């Protein structure tokens, strides 16, 4: 869960403050890379290790 906080909370804070304005294509690229990471982790039976990557994928797709 620490990885989820480390990866996503700073971006959410910056979005709220307006200091971070990602473009849609950039978010799509981030989401795609995170999705590929999650598939690799899950295919090697990573289990809970994929949680932060899956959450990051959802977060990035929601911005795209």
Buried (B, 14 or more C-beta within 10 A) or exposed (E): EEEBEEBBEEBEEEEEEEEEEBEEEEBBBBBBBBBEBBBEBBEEEBEEEBBBBBBBBBBBBEBB
